[in-house]
Amino acid sequence: MTGVAKAAGRKGAIWIVAEQAGGKLAPVSLEILGQALRMAREAGECEVAAVLVGKDAGGLASVLAACGADKVFLADDPQLSPYQNDTHGAVLTRLIAREDPEVVLFGATACGEELAPTVAARLDTGLGAHCTDLDLSAGGLLMMGVLGFGGRVHTEMFCPARRPQMASVKPGMFQPPPRAERKGAVVREDAAALLEGERIRLRAVKVVWKEPEGVPLEGAEVVVAGGFGIGGKEPWALLEDLARELSGAVGCTRPALDEGWTSGEHTMIGTSGKTVRPKVYLGFGISGSPHHTVGIKDAGVIVSVNSDPRAPVFESSDYCVVSDFRKIVPALIREIRKVKGGGVGEPAPSVA
């Protein structure tokens, strides 16, 4: 029975809601599966299950089973593609009400941020949103960690009185599990039966895909990031030149995004943006608020350039350069071009 907490000490299953599009699993789905498996081991080997809703997704169900899910509930039906909050929410609500898991985890993606609260409201339970940390006690109580006040405060949330305990998790917070060809069971669900009696008010007419230009932040081995200290769109071109020379991606802080110097929300790093794990992170003109540095904590080497010797970002950096980025970046670009043998060339002009 959902909505009311189970008896103390009872271990229910941990579920993850897998997200897929274009025949591929969202990376965050495997990340939350990895954390679910770790929590299950530490809390006493409770069952870990995945739910996959969509069309022609049977192959992806096998991937989830091979990566450690004890069971995969597969609702595979043409009417479940493309994603729609009404249909997916109805299917998930009925599955959860029937199977009664203890914990349900979503990725905090564009779809997950809409779907998770919809399901939580229908089940009359709570939801911890945009979590950066999760832990499950031996008694089955889920700790949901979130950062607040610009990343300065770590808050632990609990939902002791309602079930299931639900959370959405920011991408990049956890490591995915290794694929070990395990033999989890795939349970095929009848989508039509799960949707029977549901009033579907919205229907998707068309899906328009637009791939972002350049190297995606999540997969870049080198990230060049800038903050408010860059000062404008014209000097921002220096960072883009440097990223191009290094075959890297350009990232930013919230103030730089708000000023319109970057190409969109997908370039922001931090608590309300993306978490990155590059081999090398180069930061310029970034003060170093926790709101941003939480998104680079797993970078291999962090190099920061700031004209303020007391900039907080230096506390999170492996190499600290106290200088004006306008002196450093053009020199870096020239040296890289020399090493690459493409001629010295001239980077974009800096602005004093």
C-alpha positions as CSV (number, residue, x, y, z in Angstrom):
1,M,0.0,0.0,0.0
2,T,1.5,3.4,-1.0
3,G,1.1,6.6,0.9
4,V,1.6,5.2,4.4
5,A,5.0,4.1,5.8
6,K,5.6,0.4,6.2
7,A,6.3,-1.3,9.5
8,A,9.7,-0.4,10.9
9,G,12.5,-2.8,9.8
10,R,10.7,-4.1,6.7
11,K,13.0,-3.9,3.6
12,G,11.2,-3.0,0.4
13,A,12.7,-2.8,-3.0
14,I,14.6,0.1,-4.5
15,W,13.3,1.2,-7.9
16,I,14.9,3.4,-10.5
17,V,12.9,4.9,-13.3
18,A,15.1,4.6,-16.4
19,E,14.8,7.3,-19.1
20,Q,15.5,6.5,-22.8
21,A,15.3,8.3,-26.1
22,G,16.4,7.5,-29.6
23,G,17.2,3.9,-28.5
24,K,19.7,5.0,-25.8
25,L,19.5,5.1,-22.0
26,A,20.1,8.5,-20.4
27,P,23.4,8.3,-18.6
28,V,21.8,9.4,-15.3
29,S,19.6,6.2,-15.4
30,L,22.7,4.0,-15.0
31,E,24.2,6.4,-12.4
32,I,21.1,6.1,-10.2
33,L,21.1,2.3,-10.8
34,G,24.7,2.2,-9.5
35,Q,23.8,4.1,-6.4
36,A,20.7,1.9,-5.8
37,L,22.9,-1.2,-6.0
38,R,25.3,0.3,-3.5
39,M,22.6,1.3,-1.1
40,A,21.0,-2.1,-1.4
41,R,24.2,-3.8,-0.4
42,E,24.9,-1.5,2.5
43,A,21.2,-1.7,3.8
44,G,21.0,-5.5,3.7
45,E,20.6,-6.7,0.1
46,C,17.1,-5.6,-0.7
47,E,15.9,-6.0,-4.3
48,V,16.8,-3.4,-6.9
49,A,14.4,-3.0,-9.9
50,A,14.3,-0.7,-12.9
51,V,11.2,0.5,-14.7
52,L,11.4,1.2,-18.4
53,V,8.6,2.8,-20.3
54,G,8.5,3.5,-24.0
55,K,8.6,1.9,-27.5
56,D,11.0,-0.7,-28.8
57,A,12.9,-0.7,-25.5
58,G,13.4,-4.4,-25.0
59,G,17.1,-4.2,-25.8
60,L,17.6,-1.5,-23.2
61,A,15.8,-3.6,-20.6
62,S,18.4,-6.2,-21.1
63,V,21.2,-3.6,-20.6
64,L,19.6,-2.7,-17.2
65,A,19.4,-6.3,-16.2
66,A,23.0,-6.9,-17.2
67,C,24.1,-3.9,-15.2
68,G,22.7,-5.3,-12.0
69,A,18.9,-4.8,-11.8
70,D,17.3,-7.8,-10.2
71,K,14.2,-7.1,-12.1
72,V,13.2,-4.8,-15.0
73,F,9.5,-3.9,-15.4
74,L,9.1,-3.2,-19.2
75,A,6.1,-1.3,-20.5
76,D,6.8,-1.4,-24.3
77,D,4.0,0.0,-26.4
78,P,3.7,2.5,-29.4
79,Q,1.3,4.7,-27.4
80,L,4.1,5.3,-24.9
81,S,6.3,7.1,-27.4
82,P,7.2,9.9,-27.5
83,Y,7.4,10.7,-23.8
84,Q,4.2,12.3,-22.4
85,N,3.8,13.1,-18.7
86,D,0.1,11.9,-18.6
87,T,0.8,8.4,-20.0
88,H,4.1,7.8,-18.4
89,G,2.9,9.1,-15.1
90,A,-0.2,6.9,-15.2
91,V,1.8,3.8,-16.0
92,L,4.3,4.4,-13.2
93,T,1.7,5.3,-10.6
94,R,-0.2,2.0,-11.2
95,L,3.0,-0.1,-11.2
96,I,4.2,1.5,-8.0
97,A,0.8,1.1,-6.3
98,R,0.7,-2.6,-7.2
99,E,4.3,-3.5,-6.4
100,D,4.8,-1.3,-3.3
101,P,8.5,-0.4,-3.5
102,E,10.2,1.3,-0.6
103,V,12.2,3.8,-2.7
104,V,11.8,5.2,-6.2
105,L,14.5,7.2,-7.9
106,F,14.4,9.4,-11.0
107,G,17.0,11.3,-12.9
108,A,16.6,15.1,-12.5
109,T,16.4,15.7,-16.3
110,A,13.9,17.8,-18.2
111,C,11.6,14.8,-18.3
112,G,12.3,13.5,-14.8
113,E,11.7,16.9,-13.2
114,E,8.2,16.8,-14.6
115,L,7.5,13.2,-14.2
116,A,8.7,12.7,-10.6
117,P,6.4,15.3,-8.9
118,T,3.5,14.1,-11.0
119,V,3.9,10.5,-9.7
120,A,4.6,11.7,-6.1
121,A,1.4,13.7,-6.1
122,R,-0.7,10.9,-7.5
123,L,0.7,8.5,-4.8
124,D,0.3,11.1,-2.0
125,T,4.0,11.0,-1.0
126,G,6.9,13.3,-0.7
127,L,9.8,14.0,-3.2
128,G,13.3,15.2,-2.6
129,A,14.3,17.1,-5.8
130,H,17.7,17.7,-7.4
131,C,19.5,15.5,-4.9
132,T,23.3,15.4,-4.9
133,D,23.6,12.6,-2.3
134,L,21.6,9.6,-1.2
135,D,22.0,7.1,1.6
136,L,19.7,4.3,2.9
137,S,19.7,3.2,6.5
138,A,19.5,-0.4,7.7
139,G,15.9,0.4,8.7
140,G,15.0,1.6,5.2
141,L,15.0,5.3,5.7
142,L,16.3,7.3,2.7
143,M,18.5,10.3,3.3
144,M,18.2,12.8,0.4
145,G,21.0,15.3,0.4
146,V,20.6,18.6,-1.5
147,L,22.6,21.8,-1.6
148,G,21.0,25.1,-0.8
149,F,21.8,28.8,-0.6
150,G,24.1,28.8,-3.6
151,G,25.7,25.6,-2.5
152,R,26.7,26.9,0.9
153,V,24.5,24.6,2.9
154,H,24.1,20.8,2.6
155,T,20.6,19.8,3.7
156,E,19.5,16.3,4.6
157,M,15.8,15.5,3.9
158,F,13.8,12.5,5.1
159,C,10.3,11.2,4.4
160,P,9.6,9.0,7.5
161,A,5.8,9.0,7.3
162,R,4.9,8.3,3.6
163,R,5.8,5.7,1.1
164,P,7.4,5.2,-1.3
165,Q,10.3,7.5,-0.6
166,M,11.0,9.4,-3.8
167,A,13.9,11.4,-5.1
168,S,15.2,12.9,-8.3
169,V,19.0,12.9,-8.7
170,K,21.2,15.4,-10.6
171,P,23.1,13.8,-13.4
172,G,26.8,13.2,-12.7
173,M,26.5,12.6,-9.0
174,F,27.2,8.8,-9.0
175,Q,29.2,6.3,-11.0
176,P,27.3,3.8,-13.2
177,P,27.8,0.1,-12.4
178,P,30.0,-2.1,-14.5
179,R,28.3,-4.3,-17.0
180,A,28.8,-7.8,-15.8
181,E,26.2,-9.7,-17.9
182,R,24.0,-10.6,-14.8
183,K,20.7,-12.3,-15.4
184,G,18.0,-10.1,-14.0
185,A,14.4,-10.9,-14.9
186,V,12.6,-8.8,-17.5
187,V,8.8,-8.5,-16.6
188,R,6.7,-7.4,-19.5
189,E,3.8,-5.2,-18.6
190,D,0.5,-4.6,-20.5
191,A,0.6,-0.9,-21.1
192,A,-3.1,-0.9,-22.3
193,A,-4.2,-2.5,-19.0
194,L,-2.1,0.0,-17.0
195,L,-3.7,2.9,-18.9
196,E,-7.3,1.6,-18.7
197,G,-9.7,4.2,-17.5
198,E,-7.0,7.0,-17.6
199,R,-8.0,10.3,-19.2
200,I,-5.0,11.4,-21.3
201,R,-5.5,15.1,-21.8
202,L,-2.3,15.9,-23.7
203,R,-0.8,14.3,-26.8
204,A,2.6,15.0,-28.3
205,V,2.3,16.1,-31.9
206,K,5.9,16.2,-32.9
207,V,9.4,16.0,-31.4
208,V,12.1,18.3,-32.8
209,W,15.7,17.4,-32.0
210,K,18.4,20.0,-32.0
211,E,21.9,18.8,-31.2
212,P,24.0,21.4,-29.4
213,E,27.1,22.6,-31.2
214,G,30.6,21.6,-30.1
215,V,31.7,19.0,-27.7
216,P,29.1,18.1,-25.0
217,L,30.3,19.1,-21.5
218,E,29.5,15.7,-20.0
219,G,31.9,13.8,-22.4
220,A,34.7,16.4,-22.7
221,E,38.2,15.5,-21.6
222,V,39.0,19.2,-21.3
223,V,36.6,21.8,-20.0
224,V,37.3,25.5,-20.4
225,A,35.0,27.5,-18.1
226,G,34.5,31.2,-17.5
227,G,32.7,33.3,-14.9
228,F,31.5,36.8,-14.4
229,G,35.2,38.0,-14.3
230,I,35.4,37.5,-18.1
231,G,33.5,40.8,-18.4
232,G,31.7,40.4,-21.7
233,K,30.8,38.5,-24.9
234,E,33.8,39.7,-26.9
235,P,36.5,38.5,-24.4
236,W,34.4,35.3,-24.0
237,A,35.6,34.5,-27.6
238,L,39.1,33.9,-26.1
239,L,37.7,30.9,-24.1
240,E,36.0,29.5,-27.1
241,D,39.2,29.7,-29.1
242,L,41.1,28.0,-26.3
243,A,38.5,25.2,-26.1
244,R,38.7,24.7,-29.8
245,E,42.5,24.3,-29.8
246,L,42.2,21.7,-27.0
247,S,39.2,19.9,-28.6
248,G,37.4,20.7,-25.4
249,A,34.0,22.1,-24.3
250,V,33.2,25.5,-22.9
251,G,31.3,25.8,-19.6
252,C,30.2,28.7,-17.5
253,T,28.8,29.9,-14.2
254,R,25.3,31.2,-13.6
255,P,26.3,34.9,-13.8
256,A,28.0,34.4,-17.2
257,L,24.9,32.6,-18.5
258,D,22.6,35.3,-17.2
259,E,24.7,37.9,-19.0
260,G,24.1,36.1,-22.3
261,W,27.8,35.4,-23.0
262,T,27.3,31.7,-23.6
263,S,25.2,29.6,-26.0
264,G,22.6,28.3,-23.5
265,E,21.6,26.5,-20.3
266,H,23.5,23.3,-21.4
267,T,26.8,25.1,-20.8
268,M,26.2,25.9,-17.1
269,I,28.2,23.9,-14.5
270,G,27.1,23.6,-10.9
271,T,24.1,22.8,-8.6
272,S,21.5,24.0,-11.1
273,G,23.6,23.0,-14.1
274,K,25.8,20.1,-15.0
275,T,28.4,18.0,-13.2
276,V,31.5,17.4,-15.2
277,R,34.4,14.9,-14.9
278,P,37.1,16.1,-17.4
279,K,40.7,15.1,-17.2
280,V,41.6,18.8,-17.1
281,Y,39.4,21.7,-16.0
282,L,40.6,25.3,-16.8
283,G,38.7,28.0,-15.0
284,F,39.0,31.7,-15.8
285,G,37.4,34.7,-14.0
286,I,35.5,32.4,-11.6
287,S,35.2,33.4,-8.0
288,G,34.5,29.8,-6.8
289,S,31.1,29.8,-5.1
290,P,30.1,26.3,-3.9
291,H,27.2,26.6,-6.4
292,H,29.8,26.1,-9.2
293,T,32.5,24.1,-7.5
294,V,30.2,21.2,-6.6
295,G,30.0,20.6,-10.4
296,I,33.7,20.1,-10.8
297,K,34.6,18.2,-7.7
298,D,35.4,15.0,-9.7
299,A,37.6,16.7,-12.3
300,G,41.1,15.2,-12.7
301,V,43.2,18.3,-12.6
302,I,41.7,21.8,-11.8
303,V,43.6,24.9,-13.0
304,S,42.2,28.3,-12.0
305,V,43.2,31.7,-13.2
306,N,41.9,34.7,-11.2
307,S,43.3,38.2,-10.6
308,D,42.1,38.0,-7.0
309,P,44.7,36.1,-4.8
310,R,41.9,35.5,-2.2
311,A,39.4,34.0,-4.7
312,P,37.7,31.0,-3.0
313,V,38.1,28.9,-6.2
314,F,41.8,28.5,-5.3
315,E,40.8,26.3,-2.4
316,S,39.3,23.8,-4.8
317,S,42.2,24.0,-7.4
318,D,45.2,21.9,-8.0
319,Y,47.0,24.8,-9.7
320,C,46.4,28.4,-9.0
321,V,47.4,31.3,-11.2
322,V,47.0,34.9,-9.9
323,S,46.8,36.9,-13.1
324,D,44.5,38.5,-15.6
325,F,43.0,35.9,-18.0
326,R,43.6,38.3,-20.9
327,K,47.4,37.8,-20.5
328,I,47.2,34.0,-19.9
329,V,44.7,32.8,-22.5
330,P,46.2,34.4,-25.6
331,A,49.6,33.1,-24.6
332,L,48.2,29.6,-24.1
333,I,46.6,29.6,-27.5
334,R,49.8,30.7,-29.2
335,E,51.9,28.0,-27.5
336,I,49.3,25.3,-28.2
337,R,49.3,26.3,-31.9
338,K,53.1,26.1,-31.9
339,V,53.1,22.6,-30.5
340,K,50.4,21.5,-32.9
341,G,52.5,22.8,-35.8
342,G,49.8,24.9,-37.2
343,G,51.6,28.2,-37.1
344,V,51.4,30.8,-34.4
345,G,48.3,32.5,-35.6
346,E,46.5,35.1,-33.6
347,P,43.8,34.3,-31.1
348,A,40.7,36.5,-30.9
349,P,41.6,40.0,-29.7
350,S,41.4,40.6,-25.9
351,V,39.6,43.5,-24.5
352,A,41.2,45.6,-21.9
